[in-house]
């Protein structure tokens, strides 16, 4: 059980890092996210909530 919990926490951290990278790139370029990146963000949110 501890192994599964650790795995889930690592997955969560990776998803959060990917989401942060998308947002930071858009902020740095002073633009909004592209449609594809927006879909990726929504998919990440769904994974985090599930």
Backbone torsions as a table, in degrees:
resi	resn	phi	psi	omega
1	UNK	NA	-42.9	179.3
2	UNK	-60.7	-38.0	-179.7
3	UNK	-63.4	-41.8	179.8
4	UNK	-66.5	-42.0	179.0
5	UNK	-61.9	-43.6	178.3
6	UNK	-62.1	-42.4	179.1
7	UNK	-62.0	-44.1	179.4
8	UNK	-64.1	-39.7	177.8
9	UNK	-64.6	-38.1	178.3
10	UNK	-66.8	-40.6	177.4
11	UNK	-62.6	-43.2	179.1
12	UNK	-61.0	-44.6	179.9
13	UNK	-63.0	-39.5	179.7
14	UNK	-67.0	-43.4	178.6
15	UNK	-62.4	-44.0	179.1
16	UNK	-62.1	-39.4	178.9
17	UNK	-65.1	-40.7	178.6
18	UNK	-65.6	-41.3	177.8
19	UNK	-63.6	-44.2	179.9
20	UNK	-61.6	-40.8	-179.8
21	UNK	-63.0	-41.2	178.3
22	UNK	-61.8	-47.6	-177.8
23	UNK	-68.1	-40.2	179.8
24	UNK	-65.3	-38.2	178.1
25	UNK	-63.8	-45.5	179.0
26	UNK	-63.6	-42.8	178.6
27	UNK	-63.3	-43.6	-178.6
28	UNK	-62.3	-37.6	-179.7
29	UNK	-87.8	4.1	179.1
30	UNK	50.7	54.3	178.4
31	UNK	-146.9	169.8	174.3
32	UNK	-86.6	170.6	-179.7
33	UNK	-71.3	153.5	175.2
34	UNK	-72.3	167.2	179.9
35	UNK	-60.7	-41.8	-179.3
36	UNK	-65.5	-43.4	179.5
37	UNK	-67.3	-34.4	176.3
38	UNK	-63.4	-40.8	176.8
39	UNK	-64.6	-41.0	177.8
40	UNK	-60.1	-43.3	179.0
41	UNK	-60.0	-44.0	179.9
42	UNK	-64.3	-39.3	177.6
43	UNK	-63.4	-39.6	177.9
44	UNK	-64.6	-40.3	179.0
45	UNK	-61.7	-44.0	179.2
46	UNK	-60.4	-42.5	179.1
47	UNK	-64.1	-38.5	-179.4
48	UNK	-69.1	-35.4	-177.2
49	UNK	-78.8	-31.8	-176.1
50	UNK	-67.0	NA	NA
